[in-house]
Amino acid sequence: MKSNKIWIVDFFTSWCDGCKELVPVWKKTAKLLEGVIKVAALNIEGKEIVNRLEIKNIPHIMVFGLDKEKPEVYKAVKEPEDIAEWAIS
Protein backbone atom coordinates (compact mmCIF):
# COMPACT_ATOMS: atom_id res chain seq x y z
CA MET A 1 0.00 0.00 0.00
CA LYS A 2 1.59 3.21 -1.14
CA SER A 3 -0.13 5.96 0.76
CA ASN A 4 0.70 8.45 3.48
CA LYS A 5 -2.87 8.11 4.77
CA ILE A 6 -4.04 5.83 7.55
CA TRP A 7 -6.22 2.99 6.27
CA ILE A 8 -8.54 0.54 8.01
CA VAL A 9 -9.30 -2.52 5.90
CA ASP A 10 -11.82 -5.32 6.22
CA PHE A 11 -10.52 -8.50 4.56
CA PHE A 12 -13.39 -10.80 3.55
CA THR A 13 -14.57 -13.59 1.23
CA SER A 14 -17.88 -13.94 -0.57
CA TRP A 15 -18.71 -17.25 1.15
CA CYS A 16 -18.11 -16.07 4.73
CA ASP A 17 -21.35 -15.56 6.68
CA GLY A 18 -19.59 -13.49 9.35
CA CYS A 19 -18.25 -11.26 6.58
CA LYS A 20 -21.75 -10.74 5.21
CA GLU A 21 -23.00 -9.83 8.68
CA LEU A 22 -20.22 -7.24 8.98
CA VAL A 23 -21.28 -5.32 5.83
CA PRO A 24 -23.78 -2.95 7.53
CA VAL A 25 -21.39 -2.45 10.45
CA TRP A 26 -18.56 -1.66 8.02
CA LYS A 27 -20.70 0.86 6.11
CA LYS A 28 -21.55 2.67 9.35
CA THR A 29 -17.88 2.55 10.41
CA ALA A 30 -16.92 4.13 7.08
CA LYS A 31 -19.39 6.97 7.67
CA LEU A 32 -18.03 7.56 11.17
CA LEU A 33 -14.46 7.74 9.85
CA GLU A 34 -15.19 9.74 6.70
CA GLY A 35 -12.57 12.44 6.24
CA VAL A 36 -10.47 11.05 9.11
CA ILE A 37 -9.22 7.62 8.04
CA LYS A 38 -9.51 5.82 4.70
CA VAL A 39 -11.82 2.79 4.89
CA ALA A 40 -11.72 -0.17 2.50
CA ALA A 41 -12.91 -3.73 2.10
CA LEU A 42 -10.91 -6.29 0.14
CA ASN A 43 -12.08 -9.69 -1.09
CA ILE A 44 -9.10 -11.95 -0.40
CA GLU A 45 -10.26 -15.09 -2.22
CA GLY A 46 -7.25 -16.50 -4.04
CA LYS A 47 -5.05 -13.52 -3.18
CA GLU A 48 -1.39 -13.72 -2.10
CA ILE A 49 -2.01 -11.04 0.52
CA VAL A 50 -3.52 -13.73 2.79
CA ASN A 51 -0.07 -15.27 3.28
CA ARG A 52 1.83 -11.99 3.37
CA LEU A 53 -0.37 -10.57 6.14
CA GLU A 54 -0.80 -13.96 7.83
CA ILE A 55 -4.60 -13.75 7.72
CA LYS A 56 -5.96 -16.83 9.47
CA ASN A 57 -9.58 -15.83 10.17
CA ILE A 58 -12.19 -13.76 8.41
CA PRO A 59 -13.60 -11.24 8.65
CA HIS A 60 -10.23 -9.74 9.45
CA ILE A 61 -9.81 -6.01 10.19
CA MET A 62 -6.45 -4.26 10.13
CA VAL A 63 -5.27 -0.68 10.45
CA PHE A 64 -2.35 0.38 8.29
CA GLY A 65 -0.77 3.41 9.92
CA LEU A 66 2.14 5.42 8.58
CA ASP A 67 4.32 2.27 8.61
CA LYS A 68 2.38 0.07 6.18
CA GLU A 69 4.68 -2.87 6.97
CA LYS A 70 3.37 -3.08 10.54
CA PRO A 71 -0.43 -3.12 10.46
CA GLU A 72 -2.43 -3.63 13.64
CA VAL A 73 -5.14 -6.29 13.91
CA TYR A 74 -8.52 -5.44 15.40
CA LYS A 75 -9.73 -8.25 17.68
CA ALA A 76 -12.52 -6.68 19.69
CA VAL A 77 -16.27 -6.24 19.44
CA LYS A 78 -17.44 -5.45 15.94
CA GLU A 79 -19.60 -2.40 16.58
CA PRO A 80 -19.08 0.67 14.36
CA GLU A 81 -18.32 3.03 17.22
CA ASP A 82 -15.82 0.62 18.80
CA ILE A 83 -14.04 0.04 15.50
CA ALA A 84 -13.89 3.76 14.71
CA GLU A 85 -12.60 4.64 18.18
CA TRP A 86 -9.89 1.97 17.95
CA ALA A 87 -8.86 3.08 14.46
CA ILE A 88 -8.24 6.69 15.48
CA SER A 89 -6.51 5.87 18.76
Rosetta blueprint (number, residue, H / E / L):
1 M L
2 K L
3 S L
4 N L
5 K L
6 I L
7 W E
8 I E
9 V E
10 D E
11 F E
12 F E
13 T L
14 S L
15 W L
16 C L
17 D H
18 G H
19 C H
20 K H
21 E H
22 L H
23 V H
24 P H
25 V H
26 W H
27 K H
28 K H
29 T H
30 A H
31 K H
32 L H
33 L H
34 E L
35 G L
36 V L
37 I L
38 K E
39 V E
40 A E
41 A E
42 L E
43 N E
44 I L
45 E L
46 G L
47 K L
48 E L
49 I H
50 V H
51 N H
52 R H
53 L L
54 E L
55 I L
56 K L
57 N L
58 I L
59 P L
60 H E
61 I E
62 M E
63 V E
64 F E
65 G L
66 L L
67 D L
68 K L
69 E L
70 K L
71 P L
72 E E
73 V E
74 Y E
75 K L
76 A L
77 V L
78 K L
79 E L
80 P H
81 E H
82 D H
83 I H
84 A H
85 E H
86 W H
87 A H
88 I H
89 S L
